[in-house]
Amino acid sequence: MWVGRRVAELPTPAFVVDEAVARRNAERMLQRCGALGLRLRPHMKTHKTLEGGELMTGGTRRGIVVSTLAEARFFAAGGFDDILYAYPLPFDKLEECAVLAQRLEAFQVLVDSRDALAQLRRRRLAHGVRWLVWMKLDCGNGRAGLRHTDPSALELARAIAQEAPEEVALAGIYAHCGNTYGCSGMQEIQAVAQATTAATLEFMGTLQEAGVTCPASSIGSTPSCSHPVADMGRLTEVHPGNYIFYDLQQVTIGSCQLEDVAVRVLTRVIGHYPHRNQLLVDCGWAGLSLHGLGQLPTGYALIEGHPDLKLVGMTQEHGRVEPVVGALDFSEFPLGSLLALIPYHACATAAMHPVYYIHAEGKVVATWKPVRGW
């Protein structure tokens, strides 16, 4: 019902996506990876939509990463294949994984423990289908995975590849350089990308010396893949995700420029409070991530076109806006007027919205409906 309508008519809060910017971001990453000879396996966690996946895969609908089984089922039903569930294997979801592994040409899981491998071996697949398994390395991110220098990493990779080759296959080695999010500027980002790449390649060399066959190596994060280093071309693939939208966090750490941020949250002024020098808007933390708190001089977000304003507080459905300094000119913001918030974290903000309004030249051209749940 909204296609063809003006963006200014949308009910607020509304999550809006600039079609041209999102498309440009997707195409640039494909080109960047192509220039390095890398396969791009884009992560779907930011947008969780079929349309976004279509853009990020260049229309192939092949070779993606997901972080929930709800995403895996959704994309499989939408015609996507070669799906990597890049999350330490949850034992309570093993049967769901088995269904997808039997259904798709390539449904792949991630492990970083012998216990997880044992679970897979206890749940054999039928008709000669093997579990396709990626092993997770921790190359400094400090979340999941084994350190590349830990002897148990080699032991686990060998076990995946060799203990039961008729049941389980080692598909690749996977590392997430999420520590790039602690960087400031391209040089720091590239230093982390270089270190992650070197650790992954070193481990691949260890596998080769040990006689363990492993066909693929993959690292990723939007910052590292936005500013790749030459040695990344020696890997097989990369798996960034946020880049289709980007956000203020990416701008702040140096991944992109402000003009690369494709998303906004539209909100309307619903109250004037001169006694406290504040506006009230109809977007609270149910429509905008709290992640920006303390990260920006403008509060939780940047108010587009109004760097002199600050989003100072949010409750569930309300936001409070005041000037960074001085007195607010309330006549500039009549009740019902529209403001556009540029989010600090697009992934967390997108997760709060049941529909994304895609726009071009001031009009809604499509709506995308993301999958939800786990």
N, C-alpha and C positions, 0 to 999 in steps of 0.2 A: 504493500500500500504506500510505501514511502518513495519508491523509485520514481524519479522525475520531479519530485518535490524539492524545494529549496532547502538547503542545509539549515538555514535560519528558522525553518518551521518545525524542526525536529523536537520531540518532547525531551526534556532534560532531566537528569544528566544523560548525555549521549556520547558513546564512544565512536569517534569518526576517524576514518582512514583516508588519506589523500592517495587516490589510486595511482597517480603518476609517480609519486615518490616511492610508494611501496614496490611498484613494478621496477623502477630504476634501481632500488636497493637490491632486489632479487637478481636482476640482470647483471649488475656490477659484480656480485659475488660469484656468479657462474663464470663470468669472463675472467675474474681474478684467479679462480681455481684452474680454469682452462689454460691460462698462460703458464701456470706452474706445473701443468700435467697432472693435476690432482683431481680425483673424483670428489664431487661435493655430495655429501649425505646430510641434507639440511635437517635440523631439529625442529619439530613441530610444536614444541611446548609453549612458545610465545603466543601464537595465534590460534592453534588447534582447529583450523578450518580446512575444508577440502580446497577451497579457492586459493588460500595462502599456500597450501602444499603444491598446487598446480603451478603457481608462479615460481616457487623456490626450486622445483625440479625441472623447470623449463618445459613443462608439459608432459614429461615422461611418466610421472606418477610412479617412479621407481627409485629406490634407494633413499629411505628416510629414517629418522630417529624419533622415537616417542619416549615419554617418561611415565606414561600410565597405560594400563591395559584398556581403559576406556578409549584412549586415543588409538591404540592398536586396532581394536575392533571397528571403530569409526572409519579409519582410513582404509582398512581392509574391505569394509562394506562399500566404500567409495571408489574401489578399483585400484587402490595402491598395493604394491607388493615390494618385496625386499625391505622388510621393516625390522629395525633393530630396537628392541625394548631395552634401552640403556639405563637400567636400574638394577641394583643387586637383586638377584632372583628372589622374589617373595615366595616363601614356601606355601602360603595360603592360596596363592594364585597359580599353582603349578598346573592344575587341570585346565584352566583357561589358556595357559601358555601352550599346552599340548594340543588343544583344539585348533589354535592358530597355526601351530607348527604343521599339523596335518592338512590344514586348509590351503595355506599359501605356498608359493614356490620357495620363498625364503623368509621365514620368520625366525629371528635370531634373538638369543638371550645373552645376558651378561652375568658373569660370576667372578667372585674374588675369594672363594673359599672351597676347601675340599668338601665341606658339608653340602654346599650348593651343588657341586658336581655329583655327589652321592645321591641327592634327591633326583637329579635328572636321570641317572642310571637306574634308579628304582622305578622310574616311570618311563618305560620304554615306549617308543612310538611304533605305530603299526606300518605295514606295507613297505618296509625297508627305508622308511624316512628316518633321518638322523637329526638329533639336536644340533643346531648350529650355534656355537658358543663363542662369544668374545670374552677375553679375560681383561679385567680392569686393572690398570696401573695407577698408582698415586705418584705423580711426578712433581709433588709440591703443593697440590691444592688442599690436601688434608681433609678429604671427605671420605670417599670410598676407595678401595683398591689396595694393591700391594706395592710396596716400594720396589723400583726396578732392580735395586741392588740386593734385595732380600732373597736368600736362597730358596725360600718357599715359593717365590714367584715363578722361578724356573721349574720347580717341582710341580706346581699346579698346571702350568702350561704343558709340561710333558705328559701329565696325567690326562688332561683334556684331549690331547692329540693322539696318545698312544695306548691308553689302558683299554679302551673299548671302541676301536675305530668303526665298528659296524653300528654303534649306537650314538656316538658323539663325535663331532668334528670341531677342530679348532678353526674358527672363522677369522679371527683377528685379535689384535691387541688394541685396547681403547684407553685413552687418557683424556681427561678434561682439565684444561689449564684455566680453571676458574680463578686462580690467584692473579690473573690479569686484572680482575676487578679491584684490586688494591693498588693499581698502577696510576701514574700521573704522566700522561704524554706518551707519544709514539715510541720513544727510545726505551722507556721502561716496559711497555707492552711487548716490544720486540725482544727484549732481553728474556722475559718470561717465555715467550714463544720459542726462542732459541733453546732455552734450557729444557723445556718440555719435549721439543723435537729431538734434542740430543739424547735425553734419557730414553725416549721411546726407541730411537734408532740403535742405541747401545744395547737395549734389551733384545731387539730383533737380531742383532749380531750375536748375542749370547745364545739365543734359540738356535740360530744357524750352526754355531759351533757345537752345540749339544745334539745336533741332528734332529731338532724338532721343526717340522714343517709348519709354517704359519703364513698364509697367503696375504694378509692385510694388516696395515697399521693405520690408526686414526687418532688424531688429536683434534681439539676444538675449543672454541669460545669465540664469541663475536669480536672481542677486541683483537685477539691474536690473528683471526682470519681477515679482519679488516686491514691489518698491517702485517701481512705474512713476511716471514724471512725466507731467503732462498732455499735453505736446507729443508723446509717443509715440502719442497718438491720431491724429496727422496722418500716421503711417506706415500701411502696409497690413497688416503682420503682425509677429509676434514669434516667436522660436524657442528658448525655454528648454527644459531637459531634466532636470536633477538634481532639480527640485522634487517629483517624484513620491515620492522617497525622502527628500530632504534629508540632512544629515549634520552632524557637529560643525564642519566647516569653515564651513558655511552659518550655523550658530549663532554661531560665533566672529566672523564678519564682520558679522553683523546681518541676514542674510536671513530668518531664521526663529527660532522659539523651540524649546527642547529637545523640547517635546511634539509638535512637527511632524515630528520624525525618525522615520520609519516602520520603520527597519531595525536589526537587531542581529545580531551573530555570537555564537552560543551556544558555550561551551567548558566543558570539565569539568576539575576539579582531578585531576591524575594523580600528584602527588608533593608531599611535605612535606620541607623542607630547613632545619631549625631553625638549623644552624650558619651559614647565610647569610641567615636571616630571610626565606625565599622559598617561595612555592608554584610548582609547575610545572603548566601547563595544556596542553591538547592543541590549541591553535591557535597556529600560527607564521605566518611571512610568506607561506605558501602559502594561508592562509585569511583574512588581514587585511592591508590595505595598509600599507606602511612609511611612507606619506606623512605620517602624524601625528607622526613623530619631530621633537622640538624645538618642536612647535606647542602642546603641551598640558602642563600641570603633572602630569597623570596618565599621561604616557608616550605610547604609540602610540594609545591609545583612552581612553574613559571607561568604567569598570566600573560598570554600572548598580546603584544602590543602595549603592555602596561608594566614595564620593569620597575615602576615606582610603587606598585602594589605588592602586597604580601599576603599569602594565604596562611594565617597564623594559627588556625585551629579548626578541627573537624570533629563533629559527633557523627552518629550513624548516617543521618540524612541532611546535615547542615554543615556549611563551611563559613568561617568568619574571615573577612578580607579587610585589611586596613592599609594605609599608606606606609611605605618604608620610613618616611620622615614627613613631618608636617601635617596639615589638616586636609581631610578628604573633601573634594568637590563633589557633593552628592548629585548635583545637576548633571554631571557627566555620566552618571550611571543610574538612569531612571529605573523604577521597578519594572521588571520584565526584560531588561536589557541582557544581552548575551555576552558571556565571557568564555574564552577558550583556554583551558588549562593544559599545559604541556607536562605530561607525567614524568616523574623521576624514574619510575620503573614500569615499563610498558607491559611486561609479562604479568606482574601482579595486578595491575590495573585492568588489563584485558580480561583476566579471570573473573572479574566482578560483573561483567556485562554479558547478557544473553544474546545480544545481536550487535554486530558492527555495521555502521553506516558508511559505505564506500562512496566517495564523492569526487566529482571532477567539475571544474568551472562553476562551483557554487551549488551544484545540484547532486542529489543522491542518484547514483547510477547502479547500485547493487546493495544487497544486504548479505552479510556472511553470518552464519550461525555456528558458533564453536561447540565442540563437544565438551561435556562437563563430567566430573566424577573421576573415579580411580579404577 
